[in-house]
Amino acid sequence: MIDKFAYTISTKQVRIPNSGIINLSNGKYRYLTERECFRLMGFDDEDFNKLKAIYPGRKGKLSSILYKQAGNSIVVNVLEAILKNIYHINKVRVVYNIDKSNFRW
């Protein structure tokens, strides 16, 4: 059950829903929806709606394709932060002409 954190979303979400079970109380629970998985990965609803239009699936059924795409993704905000840091490090190297062999992190 999701309490304080969620497990990794994987490509096996439909067969083995391991990204989280949400406790609805009174012994009832539900799994994360495809949309919720995309939101956790940093995508907005507009992006999800575009994918849903391409892979509509069957009415009332979960889409294994969408779960797989969410599971094969990287968190958008994390990727942006990594790229910004790489850009900043490279900018510092250029400005200060730092030799890569002597550069200490």
Biopython code that builds the backbone (N, CA, C, O; Angstrom):
import numpy as np
from Bio.PDB.StructureBuilder import StructureBuilder

atoms = [
    (1, "MET", "N", (0.831, -1.182, 0.000)),
    (1, "MET", "CA", (0.000, 0.000, 0.000)),
    (1, "MET", "C", (0.878, 1.250, 0.000)),
    (1, "MET", "O", (1.923, 1.278, 0.650)),
    (2, "ILE", "N", (0.457, 2.269, -0.720)),
    (2, "ILE", "CA", (1.183, 3.530, -0.707)),
    (2, "ILE", "C", (0.876, 4.228, 0.606)),
    (2, "ILE", "O", (-0.284, 4.474, 0.937)),
    (3, "ASP", "N", (1.922, 4.542, 1.346)),
    (3, "ASP", "CA", (1.760, 5.263, 2.596)),
    (3, "ASP", "C", (2.592, 6.540, 2.535)),
    (3, "ASP", "O", (2.058, 7.649, 2.537)),
    (4, "LYS", "N", (3.922, 6.357, 2.481)),
    (4, "LYS", "CA", (4.806, 7.516, 2.464)),
    (4, "LYS", "C", (5.638, 7.604, 1.196)),
    (4, "LYS", "O", (6.270, 8.631, 0.950)),
    (5, "PHE", "N", (5.653, 6.552, 0.385)),
    (5, "PHE", "CA", (6.421, 6.549, -0.854)),
    (5, "PHE", "C", (5.803, 5.530, -1.801)),
    (5, "PHE", "O", (4.973, 4.712, -1.406)),
    (6, "ALA", "N", (6.227, 5.598, -3.065)),
    (6, "ALA", "CA", (5.748, 4.651, -4.072)),
    (6, "ALA", "C", (6.935, 3.880, -4.621)),
    (6, "ALA", "O", (8.018, 4.445, -4.775)),
    (7, "TYR", "N", (6.754, 2.622, -4.913)),
    (7, "TYR", "CA", (7.806, 1.823, -5.515)),
    (7, "TYR", "C", (8.005, 2.227, -6.971)),
    (7, "TYR", "O", (7.178, 2.943, -7.536)),
    (8, "THR", "N", (9.071, 1.783, -7.564)),
    (8, "THR", "CA", (9.365, 2.090, -8.956)),
    (8, "THR", "C", (8.274, 1.576, -9.875)),
    (8, "THR", "O", (7.783, 0.458, -9.721)),
    (9, "ILE", "N", (7.905, 2.416, -10.835)),
    (9, "ILE", "CA", (6.954, 1.990, -11.858)),
    (9, "ILE", "C", (7.738, 1.153, -12.850)),
    (9, "ILE", "O", (8.775, 1.589, -13.350)),
    (10, "SER", "N", (7.257, -0.036, -13.138)),
    (10, "SER", "CA", (7.990, -0.903, -14.053)),
    (10, "SER", "C", (7.137, -1.231, -15.269)),
    (10, "SER", "O", (5.957, -0.888, -15.333)),
    (11, "THR", "N", (7.755, -1.897, -16.225)),
    (11, "THR", "CA", (7.037, -2.281, -17.444)),
    (11, "THR", "C", (6.071, -3.432, -17.187)),
    (11, "THR", "O", (5.282, -3.767, -18.071)),
    (12, "LYS", "N", (6.105, -4.041, -16.024)),
    (12, "LYS", "CA", (5.220, -5.152, -15.699)),
    (12, "LYS", "C", (4.035, -4.690, -14.845)),
    (12, "LYS", "O", (3.448, -5.490, -14.117)),
    (13, "GLN", "N", (3.686, -3.418, -14.930)),
    (13, "GLN", "CA", (2.652, -2.847, -14.092)),
    (13, "GLN", "C", (1.314, -3.581, -14.179)),
    (13, "GLN", "O", (0.645, -3.761, -13.162)),
    (14, "VAL", "N", (0.922, -4.001, -15.364)),
    (14, "VAL", "CA", (-0.375, -4.655, -15.513)),
    (14, "VAL", "C", (-0.356, -6.052, -14.885)),
    (14, "VAL", "O", (-1.303, -6.447, -14.204)),
    (15, "ARG", "N", (0.726, -6.790, -15.118)),
    (15, "ARG", "CA", (0.797, -8.156, -14.575)),
    (15, "ARG", "C", (1.151, -8.160, -13.099)),
    (15, "ARG", "O", (0.597, -8.940, -12.324)),
    (16, "ILE", "N", (2.068, -7.296, -12.713)),
    (16, "ILE", "CA", (2.523, -7.239, -11.327)),
    (16, "ILE", "C", (2.513, -5.771, -10.909)),
    (16, "ILE", "O", (3.545, -5.107, -11.005)),
    (17, "PRO", "N", (1.388, -5.253, -10.453)),
    (17, "PRO", "CA", (1.313, -3.828, -10.142)),
    (17, "PRO", "C", (2.155, -3.484, -8.920)),
    (17, "PRO", "O", (1.689, -3.585, -7.785)),
    (18, "ASN", "N", (3.385, -3.081, -9.160)),
    (18, "ASN", "CA", (4.300, -2.833, -8.055)),
    (18, "ASN", "C", (4.563, -1.350, -7.825)),
    (18, "ASN", "O", (5.353, -0.994, -6.951)),
    (19, "SER", "N", (3.910, -0.477, -8.598)),
    (19, "SER", "CA", (4.156, 0.937, -8.401)),
    (19, "SER", "C", (3.309, 1.486, -7.274)),
    (19, "SER", "O", (3.455, 2.650, -6.900)),
    (20, "GLY", "N", (2.453, 0.692, -6.743)),
    (20, "GLY", "CA", (1.717, 1.128, -5.577)),
    (20, "GLY", "C", (0.270, 0.704, -5.571)),
    (20, "GLY", "O", (-0.405, 0.641, -6.599)),
    (21, "ILE", "N", (-0.162, 0.424, -4.399)),
    (21, "ILE", "CA", (-1.556, 0.111, -4.163)),
    (21, "ILE", "C", (-2.060, 1.196, -3.219)),
    (21, "ILE", "O", (-1.476, 1.428, -2.161)),
    (22, "ILE", "N", (-3.133, 1.850, -3.602)),
    (22, "ILE", "CA", (-3.655, 2.947, -2.804)),
    (22, "ILE", "C", (-4.761, 2.422, -1.909)),
    (22, "ILE", "O", (-5.742, 1.852, -2.387)),
    (23, "ASN", "N", (-4.597, 2.619, -0.603)),
    (23, "ASN", "CA", (-5.571, 2.145, 0.372)),
    (23, "ASN", "C", (-6.751, 3.109, 0.399)),
    (23, "ASN", "O", (-6.588, 4.294, 0.689)),
    (24, "LEU", "N", (-7.928, 2.599, 0.099)),
    (24, "LEU", "CA", (-9.146, 3.410, 0.123)),
    (24, "LEU", "C", (-9.901, 3.262, 1.443)),
    (24, "LEU", "O", (-10.972, 3.842, 1.616)),
    (25, "SER", "N", (-9.357, 2.506, 2.348)),
    (25, "SER", "CA", (-9.904, 2.195, 3.673)),
    (25, "SER", "C", (-11.011, 1.143, 3.584)),
    (25, "SER", "O", (-11.460, 0.787, 2.495)),
    (26, "ASN", "N", (-11.435, 0.662, 4.730)),
    (26, "ASN", "CA", (-12.450, -0.394, 4.818)),
    (26, "ASN", "C", (-12.079, -1.639, 4.030)),
    (26, "ASN", "O", (-12.953, -2.334, 3.514)),
    (27, "GLY", "N", (-10.765, -1.926, 3.935)),
    (27, "GLY", "CA", (-10.309, -3.119, 3.232)),
    (27, "GLY", "C", (-10.341, -3.002, 1.723)),
    (27, "GLY", "O", (-10.103, -3.994, 1.034)),
    (28, "LYS", "N", (-10.626, -1.824, 1.181)),
    (28, "LYS", "CA", (-10.664, -1.618, -0.265)),
    (28, "LYS", "C", (-9.390, -0.919, -0.711)),
    (28, "LYS", "O", (-8.802, -0.137, 0.035)),
    (29, "TYR", "N", (-8.977, -1.207, -1.924)),
    (29, "TYR", "CA", (-7.785, -0.595, -2.480)),
    (29, "TYR", "C", (-7.914, -0.511, -3.991)),
    (29, "TYR", "O", (-8.819, -1.092, -4.591)),
    (30, "ARG", "N", (-6.986, 0.229, -4.593)),
    (30, "ARG", "CA", (-6.932, 0.306, -6.046)),
    (30, "ARG", "C", (-5.485, 0.498, -6.466)),
    (30, "ARG", "O", (-4.642, 0.909, -5.669)),
    (31, "TYR", "N", (-5.210, 0.198, -7.719)),
    (31, "TYR", "CA", (-3.886, 0.399, -8.283)),
    (31, "TYR", "C", (-3.810, 1.777, -8.932)),
    (31, "TYR", "O", (-4.837, 2.385, -9.236)),
    (32, "LEU", "N", (-2.605, 2.258, -9.137)),
    (32, "LEU", "CA", (-2.428, 3.517, -9.855)),
    (32, "LEU", "C", (-2.939, 3.370, -11.282)),
    (32, "LEU", "O", (-2.782, 2.315, -11.897)),
    (33, "THR", "N", (-3.545, 4.419, -11.802)),
    (33, "THR", "CA", (-3.996, 4.403, -13.193)),
    (33, "THR", "C", (-2.805, 4.732, -14.094)),
    (33, "THR", "O", (-1.746, 5.152, -13.628)),
    (34, "GLU", "N", (-3.009, 4.531, -15.382)),
    (34, "GLU", "CA", (-1.950, 4.883, -16.335)),
    (34, "GLU", "C", (-1.623, 6.369, -16.233)),
    (34, "GLU", "O", (-0.452, 6.749, -16.243)),
    (35, "ARG", "N", (-2.643, 7.204, -16.135)),
    (35, "ARG", "CA", (-2.454, 8.654, -16.033)),
    (35, "ARG", "C", (-1.636, 9.016, -14.784)),
    (35, "ARG", "O", (-0.738, 9.856, -14.849)),
    (36, "GLU", "N", (-1.945, 8.389, -13.667)),
    (36, "GLU", "CA", (-1.210, 8.662, -12.429)),
    (36, "GLU", "C", (0.257, 8.259, -12.555)),
    (36, "GLU", "O", (1.138, 8.938, -12.028)),
    (37, "CYS", "N", (0.518, 7.157, -13.252)),
    (37, "CYS", "CA", (1.904, 6.733, -13.463)),
    (37, "CYS", "C", (2.664, 7.776, -14.288)),
    (37, "CYS", "O", (3.814, 8.093, -13.984)),
    (38, "PHE", "N", (2.025, 8.302, -15.320)),
    (38, "PHE", "CA", (2.669, 9.342, -16.126)),
    (38, "PHE", "C", (2.891, 10.608, -15.315)),
    (38, "PHE", "O", (3.923, 11.263, -15.464)),
    (39, "ARG", "N", (1.943, 10.958, -14.465)),
    (39, "ARG", "CA", (2.115, 12.137, -13.607)),
    (39, "ARG", "C", (3.303, 11.959, -12.665)),
    (39, "ARG", "O", (4.073, 12.896, -12.452)),
    (40, "LEU", "N", (3.453, 10.762, -12.103)),
    (40, "LEU", "CA", (4.603, 10.497, -11.223)),
    (40, "LEU", "C", (5.928, 10.618, -11.974)),
    (40, "LEU", "O", (6.958, 10.947, -11.385)),
    (41, "MET", "N", (5.889, 10.351, -13.272)),
    (41, "MET", "CA", (7.109, 10.442, -14.080)),
    (41, "MET", "C", (7.350, 11.868, -14.584)),
    (41, "MET", "O", (8.313, 12.108, -15.313)),
    (42, "GLY", "N", (6.484, 12.818, -14.204)),
    (42, "GLY", "CA", (6.696, 14.212, -14.544)),
    (42, "GLY", "C", (6.012, 14.685, -15.812)),
    (42, "GLY", "O", (6.232, 15.818, -16.239)),
    (43, "PHE", "N", (5.198, 13.858, -16.418)),
    (43, "PHE", "CA", (4.482, 14.257, -17.629)),
    (43, "PHE", "C", (3.174, 14.937, -17.240)),
    (43, "PHE", "O", (2.584, 14.625, -16.205)),
    (44, "ASP", "N", (2.731, 15.864, -18.077)),
    (44, "ASP", "CA", (1.448, 16.508, -17.789)),
    (44, "ASP", "C", (0.316, 15.765, -18.502)),
    (44, "ASP", "O", (0.553, 14.878, -19.322)),
    (45, "ASP", "N", (-0.908, 16.146, -18.173)),
    (45, "ASP", "CA", (-2.072, 15.450, -18.730)),
    (45, "ASP", "C", (-2.182, 15.625, -20.242)),
    (45, "ASP", "O", (-2.704, 14.746, -20.928)),
    (46, "GLU", "N", (-1.702, 16.741, -20.765)),
    (46, "GLU", "CA", (-1.747, 16.961, -22.214)),
    (46, "GLU", "C", (-0.902, 15.914, -22.940)),
    (46, "GLU", "O", (-1.325, 15.360, -23.956)),
    (47, "ASP", "N", (0.303, 15.646, -22.407)),
    (47, "ASP", "CA", (1.157, 14.611, -23.000)),
    (47, "ASP", "C", (0.476, 13.244, -22.918)),
    (47, "ASP", "O", (0.487, 12.475, -23.879)),
    (48, "PHE", "N", (-0.114, 12.954, -21.763)),
    (48, "PHE", "CA", (-0.791, 11.669, -21.598)),
    (48, "PHE", "C", (-1.956, 11.536, -22.572)),
    (48, "PHE", "O", (-2.150, 10.479, -23.172)),
    (49, "ASN", "N", (-2.728, 12.603, -22.730)),
    (49, "ASN", "CA", (-3.885, 12.558, -23.634)),
    (49, "ASN", "C", (-3.464, 12.288, -25.074)),
    (49, "ASN", "O", (-4.171, 11.600, -25.810)),
    (50, "LYS", "N", (-2.310, 12.830, -25.481)),
    (50, "LYS", "CA", (-1.804, 12.568, -26.832)),
    (50, "LYS", "C", (-1.477, 11.085, -26.998)),
    (50, "LYS", "O", (-1.800, 10.483, -28.022)),
    (51, "LEU", "N", (-0.835, 10.500, -25.988)),
    (51, "LEU", "CA", (-0.519, 9.066, -26.051)),
    (51, "LEU", "C", (-1.786, 8.220, -26.010)),
    (51, "LEU", "O", (-1.895, 7.217, -26.715)),
    (52, "LYS", "N", (-2.730, 8.628, -25.189)),
    (52, "LYS", "CA", (-3.988, 7.888, -25.074)),
    (52, "LYS", "C", (-4.738, 7.891, -26.411)),
    (52, "LYS", "O", (-5.420, 6.923, -26.746)),
    (53, "ALA", "N", (-4.606, 8.989, -27.172)),
    (53, "ALA", "CA", (-5.246, 9.056, -28.490)),
    (53, "ALA", "C", (-4.573, 8.095, -29.473)),
    (53, "ALA", "O", (-5.235, 7.527, -30.341)),
    (54, "ILE", "N", (-3.268, 7.918, -29.335)),
    (54, "ILE", "CA", (-2.525, 7.008, -30.217)),
    (54, "ILE", "C", (-2.782, 5.550, -29.824)),
    (54, "ILE", "O", (-2.940, 4.686, -30.686)),
    (55, "TYR", "N", (-2.821, 5.287, -28.512)),
    (55, "TYR", "CA", (-3.046, 3.936, -27.984)),
    (55, "TYR", "C", (-4.313, 3.937, -27.126)),
    (55, "TYR", "O", (-4.224, 3.884, -25.900)),
    (56, "PRO", "N", (-5.490, 3.996, -27.755)),
    (56, "PRO", "CA", (-6.728, 4.143, -26.986)),
    (56, "PRO", "C", (-7.090, 2.925, -26.132)),
    (56, "PRO", "O", (-7.771, 3.073, -25.117)),
    (57, "GLY", "N", (-6.658, 1.755, -26.514)),
    (57, "GLY", "CA", (-7.004, 0.554, -25.759)),
    (57, "GLY", "C", (-8.486, 0.238, -25.863)),
    (57, "GLY", "O", (-9.214, 0.852, -26.643)),
    (58, "ARG", "N", (-8.917, -0.721, -25.073)),
    (58, "ARG", "CA", (-10.327, -1.114, -25.080)),
    (58, "ARG", "C", (-11.052, -0.417, -23.935)),
    (58, "ARG", "O", (-10.493, -0.230, -22.854)),
    (59, "LYS", "N", (-12.279, -0.044, -24.177)),
    (59, "LYS", "CA", (-13.061, 0.681, -23.189)),
    (59, "LYS", "C", (-13.167, -0.123, -21.890)),
    (59, "LYS", "O", (-13.515, -1.304, -21.906)),
    (60, "GLY", "N", (-12.863, 0.531, -20.775)),
    (60, "GLY", "CA", (-12.954, -0.106, -19.466)),
    (60, "GLY", "C", (-11.792, -1.017, -19.114)),
    (60, "GLY", "O", (-11.801, -1.644, -18.054)),
    (61, "LYS", "N", (-10.784, -1.103, -19.987)),
    (61, "LYS", "CA", (-9.622, -1.977, -19.749)),
    (61, "LYS", "C", (-8.367, -1.130, -19.572)),
    (61, "LYS", "O", (-8.265, -0.029, -20.114)),
    (62, "LEU", "N", (-7.425, -1.653, -18.816)),
    (62, "LEU", "CA", (-6.142, -0.978, -18.652)),
    (62, "LEU", "C", (-5.295, -1.163, -19.903)),
    (62, "LEU", "O", (-5.431, -2.161, -20.611)),
    (63, "SER", "N", (-4.427, -0.208, -20.169)),
    (63, "SER", "CA", (-3.561, -0.283, -21.345)),
    (63, "SER", "C", (-2.148, -0.675, -20.930)),
    (63, "SER", "O", (-1.422, 0.116, -20.327)),
    (64, "SER", "N", (-1.774, -1.889, -21.257)),
    (64, "SER", "CA", (-0.422, -2.338, -20.915)),
    (64, "SER", "C", (0.625, -1.518, -21.651)),
    (64, "SER", "O", (1.732, -1.333, -21.147)),
    (65, "ILE", "N", (0.289, -1.025, -22.835)),
    (65, "ILE", "CA", (1.239, -0.209, -23.607)),
    (65, "ILE", "C", (1.561, 1.068, -22.851)),
    (65, "ILE", "O", (2.725, 1.462, -22.771)),
    (66, "LEU", "N", (0.548, 1.719, -22.294)),
    (66, "LEU", "CA", (0.787, 2.971, -21.567)),
    (66, "LEU", "C", (1.567, 2.722, -20.284)),
    (66, "LEU", "O", (2.445, 3.511, -19.935)),
    (67, "TYR", "N", (1.262, 1.642, -19.577)),
    (67, "TYR", "CA", (2.038, 1.309, -18.380)),
    (67, "TYR", "C", (3.502, 1.050, -18.752)),
    (67, "TYR", "O", (4.413, 1.483, -18.046)),
    (68, "LYS", "N", (3.718, 0.345, -19.860)),
    (68, "LYS", "CA", (5.084, 0.064, -20.305)),
    (68, "LYS", "C", (5.827, 1.345, -20.654)),
    (68, "LYS", "O", (6.999, 1.503, -20.312)),
    (69, "GLN", "N", (5.135, 2.267, -21.342)),
    (69, "GLN", "CA", (5.791, 3.518, -21.704)),
    (69, "GLN", "C", (6.140, 4.336, -20.463)),
    (69, "GLN", "O", (7.210, 4.942, -20.406)),
    (70, "ALA", "N", (5.264, 4.361, -19.484)),
    (70, "ALA", "CA", (5.563, 5.067, -18.238)),
    (70, "ALA", "C", (6.732, 4.384, -17.526)),
    (70, "ALA", "O", (7.616, 5.054, -16.993)),
    (71, "GLY", "N", (6.730, 3.058, -17.521)),
    (71, "GLY", "CA", (7.789, 2.308, -16.845)),
    (71, "GLY", "C", (9.137, 2.422, -17.521)),
    (71, "GLY", "O", (10.171, 2.278, -16.867)),
    (72, "ASN", "N", (9.146, 2.679, -18.826)),
    (72, "ASN", "CA", (10.402, 2.818, -19.558)),
    (72, "ASN", "C", (10.876, 4.264, -19.622)),
    (72, "ASN", "O", (11.855, 4.571, -20.303)),
    (73, "SER", "N", (10.192, 5.138, -18.924)),
    (73, "SER", "CA", (10.504, 6.556, -18.966)),
    (73, "SER", "C", (11.486, 6.921, -17.851)),
    (73, "SER", "O", (11.825, 6.103, -16.996)),
    (74, "ILE", "N", (11.921, 8.155, -17.893)),
    (74, "ILE", "CA", (12.718, 8.725, -16.816)),
    (74, "ILE", "C", (11.946, 9.940, -16.315)),
    (74, "ILE", "O", (11.267, 10.604, -17.097)),
    (75, "VAL", "N", (12.041, 10.232, -15.045)),
    (75, "VAL", "CA", (11.315, 11.366, -14.486)),
    (75, "VAL", "C", (11.804, 12.647, -15.157)),
    (75, "VAL", "O", (12.989, 12.973, -15.100)),
    (76, "VAL", "N", (10.890, 13.364, -15.785)),
    (76, "VAL", "CA", (11.224, 14.547, -16.577)),
    (76, "VAL", "C", (11.997, 15.566, -15.745)),
    (76, "VAL", "O", (13.016, 16.084, -16.203)),
    (77, "ASN", "N", (11.541, 15.859, -14.550)),
    (77, "ASN", "CA", (12.208, 16.861, -13.705)),
    (77, "ASN", "C", (13.624, 16.437, -13.331)),
    (77, "ASN", "O", (14.520, 17.275, -13.239)),
    (78, "VAL", "N", (13.826, 15.157, -13.117)),
    (78, "VAL", "CA", (15.170, 14.659, -12.789)),
    (78, "VAL", "C", (16.092, 14.799, -13.992)),
    (78, "VAL", "O", (17.236, 15.229, -13.854)),
    (79, "LEU", "N", (15.595, 14.435, -15.177)),
    (79, "LEU", "CA", (16.399, 14.573, -16.393)),
    (79, "LEU", "C", (16.770, 16.034, -16.631)),
    (79, "LEU", "O", (17.913, 16.327, -16.980)),
    (80, "GLU", "N", (15.825, 16.951, -16.450)),
    (80, "GLU", "CA", (16.113, 18.377, -16.619)),
    (80, "GLU", "C", (17.202, 18.831, -15.649)),
    (80, "GLU", "O", (18.107, 19.571, -16.036)),
    (81, "ALA", "N", (17.120, 18.396, -14.400)),
    (81, "ALA", "CA", (18.115, 18.782, -13.400)),
    (81, "ALA", "C", (19.494, 18.231, -13.758)),
    (81, "ALA", "O", (20.495, 18.931, -13.610)),
    (82, "ILE", "N", (19.555, 16.998, -14.222)),
    (82, "ILE", "CA", (20.833, 16.394, -14.624)),
    (82, "ILE", "C", (21.440, 17.182, -15.784)),
    (82, "ILE", "O", (22.628, 17.505, -15.765)),
    (83, "LEU", "N", (20.624, 17.491, -16.792)),
    (83, "LEU", "CA", (21.127, 18.220, -17.962)),
    (83, "LEU", "C", (21.584, 19.630, -17.592)),
    (83, "LEU", "O", (22.588, 20.109, -18.119)),
    (84, "LYS", "N", (20.862, 20.298, -16.694)),
    (84, "LYS", "CA", (21.272, 21.632, -16.248)),
    (84, "LYS", "C", (22.616, 21.579, -15.529)),
    (84, "LYS", "O", (23.460, 22.456, -15.714)),
    (85, "ASN", "N", (22.814, 20.547, -14.707)),
    (85, "ASN", "CA", (24.097, 20.404, -14.000)),
    (85, "ASN", "C", (25.237, 20.115, -14.969)),
    (85, "ASN", "O", (26.332, 20.660, -14.826)),
    (86, "ILE", "N", (24.982, 19.264, -15.950)),
    (86, "ILE", "CA", (26.016, 18.969, -16.950)),
    (86, "ILE", "C", (26.365, 20.244, -17.713)),
    (86, "ILE", "O", (27.539, 20.533, -17.948)),
    (87, "TYR", "N", (25.337, 21.006, -18.099)),
    (87, "TYR", "CA", (25.566, 22.263, -18.809)),
    (87, "TYR", "C", (26.386, 23.222, -17.947)),
    (87, "TYR", "O", (27.332, 23.844, -18.431)),
    (88, "HIS", "N", (26.022, 23.338, -16.676)),
    (88, "HIS", "CA", (26.738, 24.242, -15.765)),
    (88, "HIS", "C", (28.203, 23.819, -15.598)),
    (88, "HIS", "O", (29.097, 24.664, -15.629)),
    (89, "ILE", "N", (28.447, 22.535, -15.423)),
    (89, "ILE", "CA", (29.819, 22.037, -15.259)),
    (89, "ILE", "C", (30.637, 22.331, -16.511)),
    (89, "ILE", "O", (31.776, 22.788, -16.420)),
    (90, "ASN", "N", (30.055, 22.069, -17.684)),
    (90, "ASN", "CA", (30.776, 22.340, -18.933)),
    (90, "ASN", "C", (31.021, 23.830, -19.121)),
    (90, "ASN", "O", (32.071, 24.223, -19.629)),
    (91, "LYS", "N", (30.071, 24.659, -18.718)),
    (91, "LYS", "CA", (30.230, 26.111, -18.807)),
    (91, "LYS", "C", (31.364, 26.583, -17.903)),
    (91, "LYS", "O", (32.158, 27.438, -18.295)),
    (92, "VAL", "N", (31.441, 26.032, -16.703)),
    (92, "VAL", "CA", (32.514, 26.378, -15.762)),
    (92, "VAL", "C", (33.862, 25.958, -16.335)),
    (92, "VAL", "O", (34.838, 26.701, -16.227)),
    (93, "ARG", "N", (33.924, 24.792, -16.933)),
    (93, "ARG", "CA", (35.179, 24.329, -17.533)),
    (93, "ARG", "C", (35.645, 25.268, -18.642)),
    (93, "ARG", "O", (36.833, 25.572, -18.746)),
    (94, "VAL", "N", (34.713, 25.722, -19.462)),
    (94, "VAL", "CA", (35.069, 26.604, -20.572)),
    (94, "VAL", "C", (35.507, 27.967, -20.050)),
    (94, "VAL", "O", (36.519, 28.505, -20.500)),
    (95, "VAL", "N", (34.755, 28.530, -19.102)),
    (95, "VAL", "CA", (35.074, 29.854, -18.565)),
    (95, "VAL", "C", (36.426, 29.848, -17.875)),
    (95, "VAL", "O", (37.216, 30.773, -18.062)),
    (96, "TYR", "N", (36.705, 28.833, -17.088)),
    (96, "TYR", "CA", (37.954, 28.774, -16.333)),
    (96, "TYR", "C", (39.018, 27.914, -17.001)),
    (96, "TYR", "O", (40.105, 27.728, -16.454)),
    (97, "ASN", "N", (38.703, 27.383, -18.198)),
    (97, "ASN", "CA", (39.641, 26.557, -18.953)),
    (97, "ASN", "C", (40.235, 25.453, -18.083)),
    (97, "ASN", "O", (41.454, 25.310, -17.995)),
    (98, "ILE", "N", (39.388, 24.693, -17.457)),
    (98, "ILE", "CA", (39.815, 23.630, -16.538)),
    (98, "ILE", "C", (40.217, 22.402, -17.341)),
    (98, "ILE", "O", (39.489, 21.954, -18.227)),
    (99, "ASP", "N", (41.377, 21.871, -17.019)),
    (99, "ASP", "CA", (41.859, 20.643, -17.646)),
    (99, "ASP", "C", (41.080, 19.469, -17.060)),
    (99, "ASP", "O", (41.056, 19.295, -15.841)),
    (100, "LYS", "N", (40.447, 18.665, -17.904)),
    (100, "LYS", "CA", (39.613, 17.560, -17.454)),
    (100, "LYS", "C", (40.407, 16.547, -16.626)),
    (100, "LYS", "O", (39.855, 15.949, -15.702)),
    (101, "SER", "N", (41.663, 16.347, -16.930)),
    (101, "SER", "CA", (42.445, 15.354, -16.196)),
    (101, "SER", "C", (42.705, 15.767, -14.758)),
    (101, "SER", "O", (42.931, 14.908, -13.906)),
    (102, "ASN", "N", (42.677, 17.069, -14.466)),
    (102, "ASN", "CA", (42.901, 17.539, -13.103)),
    (102, "ASN", "C", (41.623, 18.001, -12.423)),
    (102, "ASN", "O", (41.669, 18.508, -11.302)),
    (103, "PHE", "N", (40.487, 17.835, -13.080)),
    (103, "PHE", "CA", (39.219, 18.326, -12.540)),
    (103, "PHE", "C", (38.724, 17.388, -11.454)),
    (103, "PHE", "O", (38.601, 16.182, -11.671)),
    (104, "ARG", "N", (38.441, 17.948, -10.283)),
    (104, "ARG", "CA", (37.937, 17.155, -9.153)),
    (104, "ARG", "C", (36.486, 17.540, -8.907)),
    (104, "ARG", "O", (36.149, 18.724, -8.901)),
    (105, "TRP", "N", (35.639, 16.563, -8.708)),
    (105, "TRP", "CA", (34.223, 16.822, -8.449)),
    (105, "TRP", "C", (34.103, 17.150, -6.992)),
    (105, "TRP", "O", (33.002, 17.411, -6.507)),
]
sb = StructureBuilder()
sb.init_structure("model")
sb.init_model(0)
sb.init_chain("A")
sb.init_seg("    ")
for serial, (resi, resn, name, xyz) in enumerate(atoms, 1):
    if name == "N":
        sb.init_residue(resn, " ", resi, " ")
    sb.init_atom(name, np.array(xyz, "f"), 0.0, 1.0, " ", f" {name:<3s}", serial, name[0])
structure = sb.get_structure()
